[in-house]
């Protein structure tokens, strides 16, 4: 338990320390003279606000799109068995294990062709595809939990296929879609590798990439602002995790949430 | 998902007539998958046989297996491959054992379970980059809590853990164990809660002790999910990037240069696209073996909830 908690507590403590205390050779757990100066300085040193907005925008769009395109496909995967759904399931499994580096080079070239390098919409597209394996996996589980009998009953009552989906299945899937979307949001918010490779203009970079700038050349870092910025970047994911806490286990094996 | 799900009704599959609405439902997801995932994958295999470089004006040429032959003689590549394997073993094994302990603990009805659960989730919710930065603060030679603790215990201190040739790899391994622990724990916990309670009770009635109950009831039920999560963990660890990139950047002296960092540098620092793609292919081949283990675990029912 101590092992799990102490690095995070240290991060919090460092974020509130004054420069004098950070320079001292005997750092304490509780800042002797707590200050918010590190947070102000962090915003001065790097375009944190901009990066945060970029991250928020990209993660929200990616999550919405992943659920929007993933839900219909998951529905088909859960209810039908054809060569296509079989192939899709295979893809879901295999892509869990993929070394991104193999995909990133041709992806980089494809996006260059589409003029989407260094563009936020381009990054959103990449994140949608990146989130789809576990999004589909979770959604398939939620679709399976909706009894087919309900759909059949609606069909017997004369509802068409589209109507059955919209007024019977969709409302029951709602909560599952929200949880899945939150997972997709966190995974995009936390993602680093694709953002590092694809986003070059400082004003368009996402938060994780901008955070690494705090390290500066040769890894020499201004510890206070670094800790403050790092702490801020964690808040959204912590909030989401607190909200979906109970559902976490259901997304687990699929939940390549961070990688 | 292709196999019949236990308990899920299957009859709707065969009876309904073919229905063209299906394509309408599948295409929105299928198109991006094909263009941005399957396409680049096939493209990468093709690239591996060319001399593609970034920013070059001459056309790319087909070079056959040349990249692979070069890889075979590239000592830096083999070094990173060995480092990657050692790293994956060193991270996965303690991760599994610690996670198993934690999961067994969490499966019990403890009083502070909510707190423990919350703690377990913290590392998972944090962005990998933040985890890396955070541990740099912990390991910091002057302002870090680790050295300060050692100093107070009279054990020296002032050590630059991430820069030492001998300490860098163990230091990043520890961070990776910390960061990956929650996922493994929660997966095992899910497996534990699936074990029927009656089995435990029956075993306890028959007078089986805790260890015996573990080996005869808990472990057999947990084994498929344990196999699946361990092979996935191993693969994920082999593919790690962000943590080590932030912690050491692959240094000192290449001691922590994992395969992904090596490939990243080849591709995006030196522009050797073809070469890096070939290296990716080698990694995929290595990973396929593990993937087979993972699939074996899944097919035995590891993932069904």
Boltz contact constraints between the chains, C-beta under 6 A:
constraints:
  - contact:
      token1: [A, 4]
      token2: [B, 119]
      max_distance: 6.0
  - contact:
      token1: [A, 5]
      token2: [B, 119]
      max_distance: 6.0
  - contact:
      token1: [A, 7]
      token2: [B, 134]
      max_distance: 6.0
  - contact:
      token1: [A, 7]
      token2: [B, 135]
      max_distance: 6.0
  - contact:
      token1: [A, 7]
      token2: [B, 138]
      max_distance: 6.0
  - contact:
      token1: [A, 8]
      token2: [B, 122]
      max_distance: 6.0
  - contact:
      token1: [A, 10]
      token2: [B, 137]
      max_distance: 6.0
  - contact:
      token1: [A, 10]
      token2: [B, 138]
      max_distance: 6.0
  - contact:
      token1: [A, 10]
      token2: [B, 145]
      max_distance: 6.0
  - contact:
      token1: [A, 11]
      token2: [B, 134]
      max_distance: 6.0
  - contact:
      token1: [A, 14]
      token2: [B, 137]
      max_distance: 6.0
  - contact:
      token1: [A, 22]
      token2: [B, 143]
      max_distance: 6.0
  - contact:
      token1: [A, 27]
      token2: [B, 143]
      max_distance: 6.0
  - contact:
      token1: [A, 27]
      token2: [B, 148]
      max_distance: 6.0
  - contact:
      token1: [A, 69]
      token2: [B, 28]
      max_distance: 6.0
  - contact:
      token1: [A, 69]
      token2: [B, 29]
      max_distance: 6.0
  - contact:
      token1: [A, 70]
      token2: [B, 29]
      max_distance: 6.0
  - contact:
      token1: [A, 72]
      token2: [B, 25]
      max_distance: 6.0
  - contact:
      token1: [A, 73]
      token2: [B, 26]
      max_distance: 6.0
  - contact:
      token1: [A, 73]
      token2: [B, 29]
      max_distance: 6.0
  - contact:
      token1: [A, 76]
      token2: [B, 22]
      max_distance: 6.0
  - contact:
      token1: [A, 76]
      token2: [B, 25]
      max_distance: 6.0
  - contact:
      token1: [A, 76]
      token2: [B, 26]
      max_distance: 6.0
  - contact:
      token1: [A, 81]
      token2: [B, 13]
      max_distance: 6.0
  - contact:
      token1: [A, 86]
      token2: [B, 2]
      max_distance: 6.0
  - contact:
      token1: [A, 89]
      token2: [B, 1]
      max_distance: 6.0
  - contact:
      token1: [A, 89]
      token2: [B, 2]
      max_distance: 6.0
  - contact:
      token1: [A, 97]
      token2: [B, 235]
      max_distance: 6.0
  - contact:
      token1: [A, 97]
      token2: [B, 287]
      max_distance: 6.0
  - contact:
      token1: [A, 97]
      token2: [B, 291]
      max_distance: 6.0
  - contact:
      token1: [A, 99]
      token2: [B, 239]
      max_distance: 6.0
  - contact:
      token1: [A, 99]
      token2: [B, 280]
      max_distance: 6.0
  - contact:
      token1: [A, 99]
      token2: [B, 283]
      max_distance: 6.0
  - contact:
      token1: [A, 101]
      token2: [B, 260]
      max_distance: 6.0
  - contact:
      token1: [A, 101]
      token2: [B, 263]
      max_distance: 6.0
  - contact:
      token1: [A, 101]
      token2: [B, 280]
      max_distance: 6.0
  - contact:
      token1: [A, 102]
      token2: [B, 44]
      max_distance: 6.0
  - contact:
      token1: [A, 102]
      token2: [B, 280]
      max_distance: 6.0
  - contact:
      token1: [A, 102]
      token2: [B, 284]
      max_distance: 6.0
  - contact:
      token1: [A, 103]
      token2: [B, 40]
      max_distance: 6.0
  - contact:
      token1: [A, 103]
      token2: [B, 41]
      max_distance: 6.0
  - contact:
      token1: [A, 105]
      token2: [B, 267]
      max_distance: 6.0
  - contact:
      token1: [A, 105]
      token2: [B, 273]
      max_distance: 6.0
  - contact:
      token1: [A, 105]
      token2: [B, 277]
      max_distance: 6.0
  - contact:
      token1: [A, 106]
      token2: [B, 40]
      max_distance: 6.0
  - contact:
      token1: [A, 106]
      token2: [B, 43]
      max_distance: 6.0
  - contact:
      token1: [A, 106]
      token2: [B, 44]
      max_distance: 6.0
  - contact:
      token1: [A, 107]
      token2: [B, 40]
      max_distance: 6.0
  - contact:
      token1: [A, 128]
      token2: [B, 32]
      max_distance: 6.0
  - contact:
      token1: [A, 129]
      token2: [B, 32]
      max_distance: 6.0
  - contact:
      token1: [A, 129]
      token2: [B, 36]
      max_distance: 6.0
  - contact:
      token1: [A, 129]
      token2: [B, 37]
      max_distance: 6.0
  - contact:
      token1: [A, 140]
      token2: [B, 1]
      max_distance: 6.0
  - contact:
      token1: [A, 144]
      token2: [B, 8]
      max_distance: 6.0
  - contact:
      token1: [A, 148]
      token2: [B, 9]
      max_distance: 6.0
  - contact:
      token1: [A, 148]
      token2: [B, 12]
      max_distance: 6.0
  - contact:
      token1: [A, 190]
      token2: [B, 127]
      max_distance: 6.0
  - contact:
      token1: [A, 192]
      token2: [B, 128]
      max_distance: 6.0
  - contact:
      token1: [A, 192]
      token2: [B, 129]
      max_distance: 6.0
  - contact:
      token1: [A, 192]
      token2: [B, 242]
      max_distance: 6.0
  - contact:
      token1: [A, 193]
      token2: [B, 241]
      max_distance: 6.0
  - contact:
      token1: [A, 197]
      token2: [B, 268]
      max_distance: 6.0
  - contact:
      token1: [A, 208]
      token2: [B, 127]
      max_distance: 6.0
  - contact:
      token1: [A, 208]
      token2: [B, 129]
      max_distance: 6.0
  - contact:
      token1: [A, 211]
      token2: [B, 129]
      max_distance: 6.0
  - contact:
      token1: [A, 223]
      token2: [B, 143]
      max_distance: 6.0
  - contact:
      token1: [A, 230]
      token2: [B, 130]
      max_distance: 6.0
  - contact:
      token1: [A, 230]
      token2: [B, 133]
      max_distance: 6.0
  - contact:
      token1: [A, 233]
      token2: [B, 130]
      max_distance: 6.0
  - contact:
      token1: [A, 234]
      token2: [B, 126]
      max_distance: 6.0
  - contact:
      token1: [A, 234]
      token2: [B, 130]
      max_distance: 6.0
  - contact:
      token1: [A, 237]
      token2: [B, 125]
      max_distance: 6.0
  - contact:
      token1: [A, 238]
      token2: [B, 125]
      max_distance: 6.0
  - contact:
      token1: [A, 241]
      token2: [B, 121]
      max_distance: 6.0
  - contact:
      token1: [A, 241]
      token2: [B, 125]
      max_distance: 6.0
  - contact:
      token1: [A, 248]
      token2: [B, 186]
      max_distance: 6.0
  - contact:
      token1: [A, 249]
      token2: [B, 186]
      max_distance: 6.0
  - contact:
      token1: [A, 249]
      token2: [B, 190]
      max_distance: 6.0
  - contact:
      token1: [A, 252]
      token2: [B, 186]
      max_distance: 6.0
  - contact:
      token1: [A, 252]
      token2: [B, 187]
      max_distance: 6.0
  - contact:
      token1: [A, 252]
      token2: [B, 190]
      max_distance: 6.0
  - contact:
      token1: [A, 253]
      token2: [B, 187]
      max_distance: 6.0
  - contact:
      token1: [A, 253]
      token2: [B, 303]
      max_distance: 6.0
  - contact:
      token1: [A, 259]
      token2: [B, 236]
      max_distance: 6.0
